[in-house]
């Protein structure tokens, strides 16, 4: 290893603490970028070394990394500078050795520095805030007697609740500090959850109640009006937090949906700035994952570029459906019918396939159908047109049978309602019989399909009592055919039925006794 690379590694480890969440996020982005760097564009002199990284001119100061620069205008050490360091180091040694030494520095406490808690949170520096949160969490973690489930409860009851004591007094800064503190606690919640195996029931009954305390508090802080008029000095602090917010795009099995929704809440309420959105979109371009695709789509949604937002969800957009339903709900609350029509059409094209293929259980499909049916019902009321709602009910069959059946019955569409009952193909002939009796009273000819179905069910039971019931319904069917002047159709049916059941001697005997022979 050359003297330069040895010095670069030493400066890197001592200058950029591994436990700093911001640096971790930027390092992760840098790993995605460093392979794109070309050695042909490398330039250096006695003090610096520079190259093009993702379209930006990035310069590393050989003596002091914090004096490095990049045309992306990040005030701190940026992901492009991380990428260039990784590129330079990888020319001589595997990057794994750098990361192993960087991580081991944490165990040696090279980056834990004691600071006065009263002053850190007042600095107009996001890095200072993260350092303080790191220190606070280190103290909290050491105070936990064992690594058991109580840590999830204590992340809210002890760690987050204690943060107001060290938060700035000025209202805007105070709310921002608590917002970031809440997000920090949630990310630690997610990290702790990765290290244990829990049943879905345990997560649902115990863990999520504590998680939702944190997520609800973060959402509340993000929506506080005092954040809507942020002074320029505070804007610099917020802009520095973008890589930290990007940590919410975690795709672990545990809290991916909840983290993604928090990302949306923060961007919609705190970071909804044209320049910041543009910067974030550029940062996400080099990362390929499901959640970065959803994030790009949501940012375009905030910019009201709906067609581009939908394109960003493709391909493999079925799995992303649950994420953008809340965006449609937001448009419903705004009564934005123009934008709604775009998203409703997109949702209509994929929701039928979704409920039939993605949920792993029937109940999972039913739960999603309830959400979708309610969504389309609200949309139909808004535009005063039932067409999209009816189409939704039809597309989601058979899972929407209950809602569609109720709709047709309430509207008095008896024929369509009866056809729907037949489509269900009842296993319970008695239930079908009750429906048939109701329809016969309203409009007898509409009952013909279900009567055929009932007769078939009773014959298949192959019992004397069921054969007798089949004959009862055959007589009712004959009466209806005569009433509508289509007795010839009944004759044809009886010829067919006699041929199909000729091996069933008991049933044939009953048919003869009831006057239902083939040439009736």
C-alpha positions as CSV (number, residue, x, y, z in Angstrom):
1,X,0.0,0.0,0.0
2,X,1.4,3.4,-1.0
3,X,2.0,6.1,1.6
4,X,-0.8,8.2,0.1
5,X,-3.5,5.4,0.4
6,X,-2.3,4.6,4.0
7,X,-2.7,8.3,4.9
8,X,-6.1,8.4,3.1
9,X,-7.3,5.4,5.1
10,X,-6.1,6.9,8.4
11,X,-7.7,10.3,7.7
12,X,-10.9,8.6,6.5
13,X,-11.3,6.6,9.7
14,X,-10.4,9.4,12.1
15,X,-12.3,12.1,10.4
16,X,-15.6,10.4,9.4
17,X,-17.1,8.5,12.4
18,X,-18.6,5.1,11.4
19,X,-21.6,5.5,13.9
20,X,-22.7,8.8,12.3
21,X,-26.0,8.0,10.5
22,X,-25.4,10.7,7.9
23,X,-22.0,9.4,6.9
24,X,-23.4,5.8,6.8
25,X,-26.1,6.9,4.4
26,X,-23.7,8.8,2.2
27,X,-21.2,5.9,2.2
28,X,-24.0,3.6,1.1
29,X,-24.7,6.0,-1.8
30,X,-21.0,6.2,-2.5
31,X,-20.7,2.4,-2.9
32,X,-23.4,2.6,-5.6
33,X,-21.4,5.3,-7.5
34,X,-17.7,4.4,-7.2
35,X,-17.7,1.7,-9.9
36,X,-18.9,4.3,-12.4
37,X,-15.7,6.4,-12.0
38,X,-13.1,6.3,-14.8
39,X,-9.4,6.4,-14.0
40,X,-8.9,8.3,-17.3
41,X,-10.5,11.4,-15.8
42,X,-8.3,11.4,-12.6
43,X,-6.4,14.7,-11.9
44,X,-4.1,15.4,-9.0
45,X,-1.5,17.8,-7.7
46,X,0.5,18.0,-4.5
47,X,-2.6,18.9,-2.3
48,X,-5.7,17.4,-4.1
49,X,-7.0,14.7,-6.3
50,X,-10.2,15.1,-8.4
51,X,-12.4,13.2,-10.8
52,X,-15.9,13.3,-12.3
53,X,-18.5,11.5,-10.1
54,X,-22.1,11.1,-11.3
55,X,-21.7,14.3,-13.3
56,X,-20.1,16.4,-10.5
57,X,-16.5,17.5,-10.2
58,X,-15.4,16.0,-6.9
59,X,-12.1,17.0,-5.2
60,X,-10.4,15.2,-2.3
61,X,-8.0,17.2,-0.1
62,X,-5.1,14.8,0.6
63,X,-4.3,16.4,4.0
64,X,-7.7,17.2,5.4
65,X,-10.8,15.4,4.0
66,X,-13.1,18.0,5.5
67,X,-11.6,20.6,3.2
68,X,-12.6,18.5,0.2
69,X,-15.2,20.0,-2.2
70,X,-17.8,18.9,-4.8
71,X,-19.9,20.8,-7.2
72,X,-23.0,19.2,-5.8
73,X,-22.8,21.9,-3.2
74,X,-23.3,19.6,-0.2
75,X,-21.9,21.6,2.8
76,X,-20.6,18.4,4.4
77,X,-18.6,15.4,3.1
78,X,-20.9,14.2,0.3
79,X,-21.7,10.8,-1.3
80,X,-19.5,11.8,-4.3
81,X,-16.5,12.3,-2.1
82,X,-17.2,8.9,-0.4
83,X,-17.3,7.4,-3.9
84,X,-14.0,8.9,-4.9
85,X,-12.3,7.7,-1.7
86,X,-13.7,4.2,-2.3
87,X,-12.5,4.3,-5.9
88,X,-9.0,5.4,-4.9
89,X,-8.7,2.8,-2.1
90,X,-10.0,0.0,-4.3
91,X,-7.1,0.5,-6.8
92,X,-4.8,-0.9,-4.1
93,X,-6.8,-2.9,-1.6
94,X,-10.2,-4.6,-1.3
95,X,-12.8,-2.2,0.1
96,X,-13.7,-4.8,2.7
97,X,-10.4,-4.1,4.6
98,X,-11.3,-0.4,4.8
99,X,-14.8,-1.1,6.1
100,X,-13.5,-3.6,8.6
101,X,-11.1,-1.1,10.1
102,X,-13.8,1.7,9.9
103,X,-16.2,-0.4,11.9
104,X,-13.6,-1.6,14.4
105,X,-12.8,2.0,15.2
106,X,-16.3,2.2,16.8
107,X,-15.3,-0.5,19.3
108,X,-12.2,1.4,20.2
109,X,-14.3,4.5,20.8
110,X,-12.3,6.6,18.3
111,X,-15.4,8.6,17.4
112,X,-17.2,9.0,20.8
113,X,-16.5,12.4,22.1
114,X,-18.1,13.8,25.2
115,X,-19.9,17.1,24.5
116,X,-21.9,19.4,26.6
117,X,-25.5,18.5,26.0
118,X,-26.7,22.0,26.6
119,X,-24.9,23.4,23.6
120,X,-24.9,20.8,20.8
121,X,-28.6,20.9,19.9
122,X,-28.4,24.7,19.5
123,X,-25.8,24.5,16.7
124,X,-27.1,25.2,13.2
125,X,-25.5,21.9,12.2
126,X,-27.3,18.7,11.4
127,X,-24.1,16.7,12.0
128,X,-24.0,18.1,15.6
129,X,-27.5,17.0,16.2
130,X,-26.8,13.5,15.0
131,X,-23.7,13.4,17.1
132,X,-25.8,14.3,20.1
133,X,-28.4,11.7,19.2
134,X,-25.7,9.1,18.8
135,X,-24.3,9.9,22.2
136,X,-27.8,9.9,23.8
137,X,-28.6,6.5,22.3
138,X,-25.2,5.1,23.4
139,X,-26.1,6.1,27.0
140,X,-29.6,4.8,26.6
141,X,-28.4,1.5,25.1
142,X,-25.9,0.9,27.9
143,X,-28.6,1.5,30.5
144,X,-30.7,-1.4,29.1
145,X,-30.3,-4.3,31.5
146,X,-30.8,-7.0,28.7
147,X,-31.5,-7.0,25.0
148,X,-35.1,-8.1,25.3
149,X,-38.4,-6.8,24.1
150,X,-38.5,-4.0,26.7
151,X,-36.0,-2.0,24.5
152,X,-38.8,-1.4,22.0
153,X,-41.1,0.1,24.6
154,X,-38.2,2.1,26.1
155,X,-37.2,3.6,22.8
156,X,-40.3,5.8,23.2
157,X,-40.9,5.8,27.0
158,X,-37.3,6.6,27.9
159,X,-35.2,7.6,24.9
160,X,-37.6,9.7,22.9
161,X,-39.3,11.2,25.9
162,X,-36.0,12.4,27.3
163,X,-35.1,14.3,24.1
164,X,-37.0,17.6,24.9
165,X,-34.5,18.1,27.8
166,X,-31.7,18.6,25.3
167,X,-33.7,20.1,22.5
168,X,-33.2,23.8,21.5
169,X,-35.6,26.4,23.0
170,X,-36.4,28.2,19.8
171,X,-39.7,26.7,18.5
172,X,-38.7,25.9,14.9
173,X,-35.4,24.3,15.9
174,X,-37.0,22.5,18.8
175,X,-39.7,20.9,16.7
176,X,-37.1,20.0,14.0
177,X,-34.8,18.4,16.6
178,X,-37.6,16.3,18.0
179,X,-38.7,15.3,14.5
180,X,-35.2,14.0,13.7
181,X,-35.0,12.5,17.2
182,X,-38.2,10.6,16.5
183,X,-36.9,9.3,13.1
184,X,-33.7,8.3,14.8
185,X,-35.6,6.3,17.4
186,X,-37.6,4.6,14.7
187,X,-34.5,3.7,12.7
188,X,-33.0,2.2,15.9
189,X,-36.3,0.3,16.4
190,X,-35.9,-1.1,13.0
191,X,-32.3,-2.1,13.5
192,X,-33.1,-3.8,16.8
193,X,-35.9,-5.7,15.2
194,X,-33.5,-7.2,12.6
195,X,-31.6,-9.0,15.3
196,X,-34.5,-11.0,16.8
197,X,-36.9,-13.5,15.4
198,X,-40.5,-12.8,16.4
199,X,-43.9,-14.3,15.3
200,X,-46.3,-12.1,13.4
201,X,-48.7,-12.3,16.4
202,X,-46.0,-11.0,18.9
203,X,-45.2,-8.1,16.5
204,X,-48.9,-7.2,16.1
205,X,-49.9,-7.6,19.8
206,X,-46.8,-6.0,21.5
207,X,-44.3,-4.3,19.3
208,X,-46.4,-2.2,16.9
209,X,-48.2,-0.4,19.7
210,X,-44.8,1.1,20.7
211,X,-43.8,1.7,17.1
212,X,-47.0,3.6,16.4
213,X,-46.4,5.9,19.3
214,X,-43.2,7.0,17.6
215,X,-44.6,7.1,14.0
216,X,-47.7,9.1,15.2
217,X,-45.4,11.6,17.1
218,X,-43.2,12.0,14.0
219,X,-46.2,12.6,11.8
220,X,-47.5,15.2,14.3
221,X,-44.2,17.0,14.4
222,X,-43.8,17.0,10.6
223,X,-47.2,18.7,10.3
224,X,-46.7,21.5,12.8
225,X,-47.3,24.9,11.2
226,X,-44.2,26.4,12.7
227,X,-42.2,24.4,10.1
228,X,-44.0,26.0,7.2
229,X,-41.9,29.3,7.5
230,X,-38.3,28.2,7.9
231,X,-35.5,30.8,8.1
232,X,-32.6,30.4,5.7
233,X,-30.1,29.3,8.4
234,X,-32.4,26.5,9.3
235,X,-32.9,25.5,5.7
236,X,-29.2,24.8,5.4
237,X,-29.6,22.4,8.4
238,X,-32.6,20.7,6.8
239,X,-30.8,20.3,3.5
240,X,-28.0,18.5,5.2
241,X,-30.5,16.0,6.6
242,X,-31.5,14.6,3.2
243,X,-29.2,11.5,3.4
244,X,-30.5,10.8,6.9
245,X,-34.1,10.9,5.6
246,X,-33.0,8.5,2.8
247,X,-32.3,5.8,5.5
248,X,-36.0,5.4,5.7
249,X,-35.9,3.6,2.3
250,X,-34.8,0.4,4.1
251,X,-36.1,-2.8,2.5
252,X,-35.7,-5.2,5.4
253,X,-38.7,-7.5,6.0
254,X,-39.7,-5.8,9.2
255,X,-40.9,-2.2,8.9
256,X,-40.5,-1.4,5.2
257,X,-44.0,-0.1,4.7
258,X,-44.0,2.1,7.9
259,X,-40.6,3.5,7.0
260,X,-41.7,4.3,3.5
261,X,-44.8,6.1,4.7
262,X,-42.6,8.2,7.1
263,X,-40.4,9.2,4.2
264,X,-43.5,10.4,2.4
265,X,-44.8,12.4,5.5
266,X,-41.4,14.2,5.9
267,X,-41.1,15.0,2.2
268,X,-44.7,16.2,1.9
269,X,-44.6,18.5,5.0
270,X,-41.0,19.5,5.7
271,X,-38.9,19.0,2.5
272,X,-41.5,19.9,-0.1
273,X,-39.2,22.3,-1.9
274,X,-38.6,22.3,-5.7
275,X,-34.9,22.5,-5.3
276,X,-34.7,19.8,-2.6
277,X,-37.0,17.5,-4.6
278,X,-34.8,17.9,-7.7
279,X,-31.7,17.1,-5.6
280,X,-33.3,14.0,-4.1
281,X,-34.4,12.7,-7.5
282,X,-30.9,13.0,-8.8
283,X,-29.6,11.2,-5.7
284,X,-32.0,8.3,-6.3
285,X,-31.2,7.9,-9.9
286,X,-28.1,5.7,-9.3
287,X,-29.9,3.4,-6.9
288,X,-32.1,0.5,-8.1
289,X,-34.6,-0.9,-5.6
290,X,-38.3,-1.2,-5.1
291,X,-38.4,1.5,-2.4
292,X,-36.2,4.0,-4.4
293,X,-38.6,3.5,-7.3
294,X,-41.6,4.3,-5.0
295,X,-39.7,7.3,-3.5
296,X,-39.0,8.7,-7.0
297,X,-42.6,8.2,-7.9
298,X,-43.8,10.0,-4.8
299,X,-41.5,12.9,-5.4
300,X,-42.9,13.3,-8.9
301,X,-46.4,13.0,-7.4
302,X,-45.6,15.9,-5.2
303,X,-44.5,17.8,-8.3
304,X,-47.9,16.9,-9.8
305,X,-46.1,15.0,-12.6
306,X,-48.5,12.1,-12.5
307,X,-47.7,10.4,-15.7
308,X,-44.0,10.4,-14.9
309,X,-44.8,9.2,-11.4
310,X,-46.7,6.2,-12.8
311,X,-43.9,5.5,-15.2
312,X,-41.4,5.4,-12.3
313,X,-43.5,2.6,-10.6
314,X,-43.0,0.3,-13.6
315,X,-42.1,-2.5,-14.1
316,X,-43.2,-4.8,-11.3
317,X,-45.7,-2.3,-10.1
318,X,-48.1,-4.8,-8.6
319,X,-46.1,-5.0,-5.3
320,X,-46.1,-1.2,-5.2
321,X,-49.9,-0.9,-5.2
322,X,-50.4,-0.6,-1.4
323,X,-48.0,2.3,-1.3
324,X,-49.7,4.7,-3.7
325,X,-53.3,4.1,-2.5
326,X,-52.7,6.7,0.2
327,X,-51.7,9.2,-2.6
328,X,-55.1,8.7,-4.2
329,X,-56.7,9.2,-0.8
330,X,-54.9,12.5,-0.6
331,X,-56.2,13.6,-4.0
332,X,-59.7,12.6,-2.9
333,X,-59.4,14.9,0.2
334,X,-58.3,17.7,-2.2
335,X,-61.2,16.9,-4.6
336,X,-58.7,17.1,-7.5
337,X,-60.8,15.2,-10.1
338,X,-58.4,15.9,-12.9
339,X,-55.4,14.1,-11.2
340,X,-57.7,11.5,-9.7
341,X,-58.9,10.3,-13.1
342,X,-55.3,9.5,-14.0
343,X,-54.6,7.5,-10.9
344,X,-58.0,5.8,-10.8
345,X,-57.5,4.5,-14.4
346,X,-54.0,3.3,-13.5
347,X,-55.3,1.5,-10.3
348,X,-58.2,0.0,-12.2
349,X,-55.9,-1.7,-14.7
350,X,-54.0,-3.6,-12.0
351,X,-56.1,-4.1,-8.9
352,X,-57.9,-7.2,-10.1
353,X,-54.7,-9.0,-10.7
354,X,-53.3,-7.7,-7.4
355,X,-56.1,-9.1,-5.2
356,X,-56.0,-12.5,-7.0
357,X,-52.2,-13.0,-6.9
358,X,-50.3,-10.9,-4.3
359,X,-52.0,-11.5,-0.9
360,X,-51.1,-14.9,0.5
361,X,-54.5,-15.5,2.2
362,X,-58.1,-15.0,1.4
363,X,-58.5,-12.6,4.3
364,X,-55.6,-10.6,2.9
365,X,-57.4,-10.2,-0.4
366,X,-60.7,-9.3,1.3
367,X,-58.9,-6.6,3.4
368,X,-57.5,-5.0,0.3
369,X,-60.8,-5.3,-1.5
370,X,-62.6,-3.4,1.3
371,X,-60.0,-0.6,1.0
372,X,-60.4,-0.4,-2.8
373,X,-64.2,-0.6,-2.8
374,X,-64.4,2.3,-0.3
375,X,-61.9,4.3,-2.3
376,X,-63.9,3.9,-5.6
377,X,-67.1,4.6,-3.7
378,X,-65.8,8.0,-2.5
379,X,-64.5,8.7,-6.0
380,X,-68.0,7.9,-7.5
381,X,-69.6,10.2,-5.0
382,X,-67.2,13.0,-5.9
383,X,-67.7,12.9,-9.6
384,X,-71.4,11.9,-9.3
385,X,-70.9,9.0,-11.6
386,X,-71.3,5.3,-10.6
387,X,-69.5,3.8,-13.5
388,X,-66.0,3.6,-11.9
389,X,-67.5,2.1,-8.7
390,X,-69.5,-0.6,-10.6
391,X,-66.4,-1.4,-12.7
392,X,-64.4,-1.8,-9.4
393,X,-66.9,-4.2,-8.0
394,X,-66.8,-6.3,-11.2
395,X,-63.0,-6.3,-11.5
396,X,-62.5,-7.5,-7.9
397,X,-64.9,-10.5,-8.2
398,X,-65.1,-13.0,-6.5
399,X,-63.6,-11.2,-3.5
400,X,-66.0,-8.3,-3.9
401,X,-69.1,-10.6,-4.1
402,X,-70.6,-9.3,-0.8
403,X,-70.3,-5.6,-1.8
404,X,-71.5,-6.2,-5.4
405,X,-74.4,-8.4,-4.4
406,X,-75.5,-5.7,-1.9
407,X,-75.2,-3.0,-4.5
408,X,-77.3,-4.8,-7.1
409,X,-80.0,-5.8,-4.5
410,X,-80.3,-2.2,-3.1
411,X,-80.5,-0.8,-6.6
412,X,-83.3,-3.3,-7.5
413,X,-81.2,-4.9,-10.4
414,X,-82.8,-8.3,-9.7
415,X,-81.7,-10.0,-12.9
416,X,-78.0,-9.0,-12.5
417,X,-78.2,-9.9,-8.8
418,X,-79.6,-13.3,-9.6
419,X,-76.9,-13.9,-12.2
420,X,-74.3,-13.0,-9.6
421,X,-75.7,-15.6,-7.2
422,X,-75.4,-18.3,-9.8
423,X,-71.8,-17.2,-10.5
424,X,-71.0,-18.0,-6.9
425,X,-71.9,-21.7,-7.5
426,X,-73.3,-22.5,-4.1
427,X,-72.0,-25.5,-2.3
428,X,-74.9,-25.1,0.2
429,X,-78.1,-26.0,-1.7
430,X,-80.3,-24.8,1.2
431,X,-78.8,-21.4,1.0
432,X,-79.4,-21.3,-2.7
433,X,-82.9,-22.4,-2.1
434,X,-83.6,-19.4,0.2
435,X,-82.3,-17.1,-2.6
436,X,-84.4,-18.9,-5.2
437,X,-87.6,-18.5,-3.1
438,X,-87.0,-14.8,-2.7
439,X,-86.4,-14.3,-6.5
440,X,-89.5,-16.4,-7.4
441,X,-91.6,-14.0,-5.4
442,X,-90.1,-11.0,-7.1
443,X,-89.7,-12.2,-10.7
444,X,-90.0,-16.0,-11.3
445,X,-88.2,-16.2,-14.6
446,X,-85.0,-14.7,-13.1
447,X,-84.8,-17.7,-10.8
448,X,-84.4,-20.3,-13.7
449,X,-80.5,-20.4,-13.6
450,X,-80.3,-20.9,-9.8
451,X,-83.1,-23.5,-9.9
452,X,-81.1,-25.6,-12.4
453,X,-78.1,-25.2,-10.0
454,X,-80.1,-26.3,-7.0
455,X,-81.5,-29.4,-8.8
456,X,-78.0,-30.4,-9.8
457,X,-76.7,-30.1,-6.2
458,X,-79.6,-32.2,-4.8
459,X,-79.1,-34.9,-7.4
460,X,-75.3,-35.1,-6.6
461,X,-76.0,-35.7,-3.0
462,X,-77.5,-39.2,-4.0
463,X,-79.9,-39.5,-1.1
464,X,-83.6,-40.3,-1.1
465,X,-84.5,-37.0,0.6
466,X,-82.3,-35.0,-1.7
467,X,-83.8,-36.7,-4.8
468,X,-87.3,-35.8,-3.5
469,X,-86.2,-32.1,-3.1
470,X,-84.8,-32.2,-6.6
471,X,-88.2,-33.3,-7.9
472,X,-89.9,-30.5,-5.9
473,X,-87.7,-27.9,-7.6
474,X,-88.2,-29.6,-11.0
475,X,-92.0,-29.1,-10.6
476,X,-91.4,-25.4,-9.7
477,X,-89.1,-25.1,-12.7
478,X,-91.8,-26.6,-15.0
479,X,-94.3,-24.2,-13.7
480,X,-92.1,-21.2,-14.5
481,X,-91.3,-22.4,-18.0
482,X,-95.1,-22.9,-18.7
483,X,-95.8,-19.4,-17.3
484,X,-93.3,-17.8,-19.7
485,X,-94.5,-19.9,-22.7
486,X,-91.2,-21.9,-23.0
487,X,-92.4,-25.3,-22.0
488,X,-90.5,-26.9,-24.9
489,X,-87.2,-25.8,-23.2
490,X,-88.3,-27.7,-20.1
491,X,-89.0,-30.8,-22.2
492,X,-85.5,-30.7,-23.7
493,X,-84.1,-30.3,-20.2
494,X,-86.0,-33.4,-19.0
495,X,-84.8,-35.5,-21.9
496,X,-81.2,-34.5,-21.0
497,X,-81.7,-35.1,-17.3
498,X,-83.1,-38.6,-17.8
499,X,-80.1,-39.5,-20.0
500,X,-77.6,-38.2,-17.5
501,X,-79.2,-39.9,-14.5
502,X,-80.3,-43.2,-16.0
503,X,-78.0,-45.1,-13.6
504,X,-79.7,-43.6,-10.6
505,X,-82.6,-46.0,-10.3
506,X,-84.1,-44.4,-7.1
507,X,-84.1,-41.0,-8.7
508,X,-85.6,-42.4,-11.9
509,X,-88.4,-44.0,-9.9
510,X,-89.2,-40.7,-8.1
511,X,-89.3,-38.8,-11.4
512,X,-91.9,-41.3,-12.7
513,X,-93.9,-41.1,-9.5
514,X,-94.0,-37.3,-9.7
515,X,-94.9,-37.3,-13.4
516,X,-91.5,-36.0,-14.5
517,X,-90.7,-38.6,-17.2
518,X,-88.8,-37.8,-20.3
519,X,-91.8,-37.0,-22.5
520,X,-93.7,-34.7,-20.1
